[in-house]
Amino acid sequence: MALVAGRKTFAAGKTLLLRAGVWLGAEAAARGGNGARRFVSQRVLVESDVTAGIATIKFKNPPVNSLSLEFLTEFIICLEKLENDKTYRGLILTSDCPGIFSAGLDLREMCGKNLAHYAEYWRAIQETWLKLYLSNMVLVAAINGASPAGGCLMALSSDYRVLADNPRYRIGLNETLLGIVAPFWFKDVLVNTIGHRAAEHALQLGLLFQPTEALQVGMVDQVVPEDQVQSTALSVMTEWLAIPDHARQLTKSMMRKATADNLIKQREADIQNFVSFVSRDSIQKSLQVYLEKLKQKKH
Ligand SMILES: CCCCCCCC/C=C/C=C/CC(=O)SCCNC(=O)CCNC(=O)[C@H](O)C(C)(C)COP(=O)(O)OP(=O)(O)OC[C@H]1O[C@@H](n2cnc3c(N)ncnc32)[C@H](O)[C@@H]1OP(=O)(O)O
């Protein structure tokens, strides 16, 4: 396994410093005789079935798979590796943390840091989304836990969503409950998925849906018993992979390009908006109060 500190070049000529210890791994992994490979990085686990052309990324950033800068850096590298390796036509996104798909953006990255940090963080969030949303692979989200805000966005950016039938696993864009506003491109993805009226309702109230409600509103495509999430994701994937890649990829691009371009053409302005919004005293206060409430919940 190669442990390195280096630089990753992102769009717009910007760079994101890779933290020491990030896996850049040459196929570090055990390679079984049956075509199965397993890449190991600290926060992102990649399992793959070379014969089927399917990889599975398991988020492994306990306790809640928050999207910290370190997690995002590893995740982007893994995505790029899979995207560039033509062996893989399908990718399943799921979690290695019991009961949590992802708690969304890491609130600690948005609190008490300097402006340059907020800008670096937001660029990584944008990059992650663009890579997911525009992936040539078929993406299936096997949602095996709670999925608020940024966690929900990751699921919404997939091509198909399977959610475990557990009332504790709520999913939605709850930003207003934190006193913050979902960025326009989060909103666009939600509108594309559930329609304008339902999205307006859900966004203003910061609704987190239980599985049956999420299915009803169209936020997920299937709700299945918890122990069937992975097998269902796999059989959905097989169905999607039966479609010729070029036709499916062009269709996906036709459906998604305008939404992605909307961000791409104003990435820098979007970063500046985020930085000035999140650094306001009132927003810092709201985020701190929210984090404190999360901590106190236990006691
Ligand atoms: C004018 C227009 C300008 C527009 C500009 C845009 C501006 C802003 C954009 C921001 C967009 C943000 C999107 C987001 O993703 S914000 C994050 C939203 N996430 C949440 O609300 C989830 C919060 N967490 C939970 O609800 C729960 O933790 C849950 C995921 C359901 C898991 O519950 P449970 O298993 O009971 O675990 P705990 O709550 O006890 O949490 C364990 C520890 O983890 C910490 N934690 C939880 N979530 C986060 C998080 N998102 N970031 C950082 N840390 C988190 C929690 O505090 C506990 O910590 P500790 O053990 O130290 O007490």
The ligand as an SDF file (V2000), in Angstrom:
LIG
                    3D

 63 65  0  0  0  0  0  0  0  0999 V2000
  -27.4990   33.2630    0.2130 C   0  0  0  0  0  0  0  0  0  0  0  0
  -27.3300   31.8780   -0.2900 C   0  0  0  0  0  0  0  0  0  0  0  0
  -25.9450   31.3490   -0.0730 C   0  0  0  0  0  0  0  0  0  0  0  0
  -25.9300   29.8460   -0.2140 C   0  0  0  0  0  0  0  0  0  0  0  0
  -24.6350   29.2610    0.2070 C   0  0  0  0  0  0  0  0  0  0  0  0
  -24.7540   27.8670    0.7110 C   0  0  0  0  0  0  0  0  0  0  0  0
  -24.5780   27.7700    2.1410 C   0  0  0  0  0  0  0  0  0  0  0  0
  -24.5290   26.5770    2.9590 C   0  0  0  0  0  0  0  0  0  0  0  0
  -24.4810   25.2880    2.4350 C   0  0  0  0  0  0  0  0  0  0  0  0
  -24.3330   24.2090    3.2070 C   0  0  0  0  0  0  0  0  0  0  0  0
  -24.8630   22.9320    2.9030 C   0  0  0  0  0  0  0  0  0  0  0  0
  -24.8000   21.9700    3.8100 C   0  0  0  0  0  0  0  0  0  0  0  0
  -25.2690   20.6140    3.6030 C   0  0  0  0  0  0  0  0  0  0  0  0
  -24.9800   19.6830    4.7480 C   0  0  0  0  0  0  0  0  0  0  0  0
  -24.7360   18.5330    4.5120 O   0  0  0  0  0  0  0  0  0  0  0  0
  -24.9710   20.2930    6.3430 S   0  0  0  0  0  0  0  0  0  0  0  0
  -24.8940   18.8690    7.3990 C   0  0  0  0  0  0  0  0  0  0  0  0
  -26.2650   18.4300    7.7540 C   0  0  0  0  0  0  0  0  0  0  0  0
  -26.2320   17.2040    8.5100 N   0  0  0  0  0  0  0  0  0  0  0  0
  -27.0490   16.9550    9.4950 C   0  0  0  0  0  0  0  0  0  0  0  0
  -27.9070   17.7310    9.8510 O   0  0  0  0  0  0  0  0  0  0  0  0
  -26.8710   15.6470   10.2020 C   0  0  0  0  0  0  0  0  0  0  0  0
  -26.5850   15.8360   11.6330 C   0  0  0  0  0  0  0  0  0  0  0  0
  -26.4230   14.5480   12.2920 N   0  0  0  0  0  0  0  0  0  0  0  0
  -27.4530   13.7780   12.6790 C   0  0  0  0  0  0  0  0  0  0  0  0
  -28.6050   14.0660   12.4560 O   0  0  0  0  0  0  0  0  0  0  0  0
  -27.1080   12.5370   13.3890 C   0  0  0  0  0  0  0  0  0  0  0  0
  -25.7850   12.6310   13.8310 O   0  0  0  0  0  0  0  0  0  0  0  0
  -27.2510   11.2560   12.5420 C   0  0  0  0  0  0  0  0  0  0  0  0
  -26.4970   11.3550   11.2200 C   0  0  0  0  0  0  0  0  0  0  0  0
  -28.7330   10.9600   12.2900 C   0  0  0  0  0  0  0  0  0  0  0  0
  -26.6530   10.0580   13.3500 C   0  0  0  0  0  0  0  0  0  0  0  0
  -27.2360   10.0030   14.6260 O   0  0  0  0  0  0  0  0  0  0  0  0
  -26.5200    9.1690   15.7970 P   0  0  0  0  0  0  0  0  0  0  0  0
  -26.1570    7.8260   15.3000 O   0  0  0  0  0  0  0  0  0  0  0  0
  -27.4240    9.2480   16.9740 O   0  0  0  0  0  0  0  0  0  0  0  0
  -25.1330    9.9100   16.0470 O   0  0  0  0  0  0  0  0  0  0  0  0
  -24.9030   11.2740   16.8660 P   0  0  0  0  0  0  0  0  0  0  0  0
  -25.9110   12.2820   16.5070 O   0  0  0  0  0  0  0  0  0  0  0  0
  -24.7420   10.9360   18.3110 O   0  0  0  0  0  0  0  0  0  0  0  0
  -23.5180   11.7610   16.2600 O   0  0  0  0  0  0  0  0  0  0  0  0
  -22.2840   11.1230   16.5690 C   0  0  0  0  0  0  0  0  0  0  0  0
  -21.1900   12.1540   16.5400 C   0  0  0  0  0  0  0  0  0  0  0  0
  -21.0680   12.6760   15.2170 O   0  0  0  0  0  0  0  0  0  0  0  0
  -21.1970   14.1040   15.2270 C   0  0  0  0  0  0  0  0  0  0  0  0
  -21.8590   14.5350   13.9810 N   0  0  0  0  0  0  0  0  0  0  0  0
  -23.0580   14.1750   13.5310 C   0  0  0  0  0  0  0  0  0  0  0  0
  -23.3190   14.7450   12.3470 N   0  0  0  0  0  0  0  0  0  0  0  0
  -22.2400   15.4940   12.0380 C   0  0  0  0  0  0  0  0  0  0  0  0
  -21.8930   16.3340   10.9320 C   0  0  0  0  0  0  0  0  0  0  0  0
  -22.6980   16.5050    9.8730 N   0  0  0  0  0  0  0  0  0  0  0  0
  -20.7040   16.9560   10.9560 N   0  0  0  0  0  0  0  0  0  0  0  0
  -19.8500   16.8040   11.9830 C   0  0  0  0  0  0  0  0  0  0  0  0
  -20.1220   16.0120   13.0760 N   0  0  0  0  0  0  0  0  0  0  0  0
  -21.3040   15.3580   13.0880 C   0  0  0  0  0  0  0  0  0  0  0  0
  -22.0290   14.3710   16.4630 C   0  0  0  0  0  0  0  0  0  0  0  0
  -21.8520   15.6940   16.8770 O   0  0  0  0  0  0  0  0  0  0  0  0
  -21.4790   13.3590   17.4230 C   0  0  0  0  0  0  0  0  0  0  0  0
  -20.2230   13.8750   17.8770 O   0  0  0  0  0  0  0  0  0  0  0  0
  -19.6880   13.5770   19.3630 P   0  0  0  0  0  0  0  0  0  0  0  0
  -19.4970   12.0830   19.4210 O   0  0  0  0  0  0  0  0  0  0  0  0
  -18.4150   14.3460   19.4580 O   0  0  0  0  0  0  0  0  0  0  0  0
  -20.7410   14.0550   20.3320 O   0  0  0  0  0  0  0  0  0  0  0  0
  1  2  1  0
  2  3  1  0
  3  4  1  0
  4  5  1  0
  5  6  1  0
  6  7  1  0
  7  8  1  0
  8  9  1  0
  9 10  2  0
 10 11  1  0
 11 12  2  0
 12 13  1  0
 13 14  1  0
 14 15  2  0
 14 16  1  0
 16 17  1  0
 17 18  1  0
 18 19  1  0
 19 20  1  0
 20 21  2  0
 20 22  1  0
 22 23  1  0
 23 24  1  0
 24 25  1  0
 25 26  2  0
 25 27  1  0
 27 28  1  0
 27 29  1  0
 29 30  1  0
 29 31  1  0
 29 32  1  0
 32 33  1  0
 33 34  1  0
 34 35  2  0
 34 36  1  0
 34 37  1  0
 37 38  1  0
 38 39  2  0
 38 40  1  0
 38 41  1  0
 41 42  1  0
 42 43  1  0
 43 44  1  0
 43 58  1  0
 44 45  1  0
 45 46  1  0
 45 56  1  0
 46 47  1  0
 46 55  1  0
 47 48  2  0
 48 49  1  0
 49 50  1  0
 49 55  2  0
 50 51  1  0
 50 52  2  0
 52 53  1  0
 53 54  2  0
 54 55  1  0
 56 57  1  0
 56 58  1  0
 58 59  1  0
 59 60  1  0
 60 61  2  0
 60 62  1  0
 60 63  1  0
M  END
$$$$
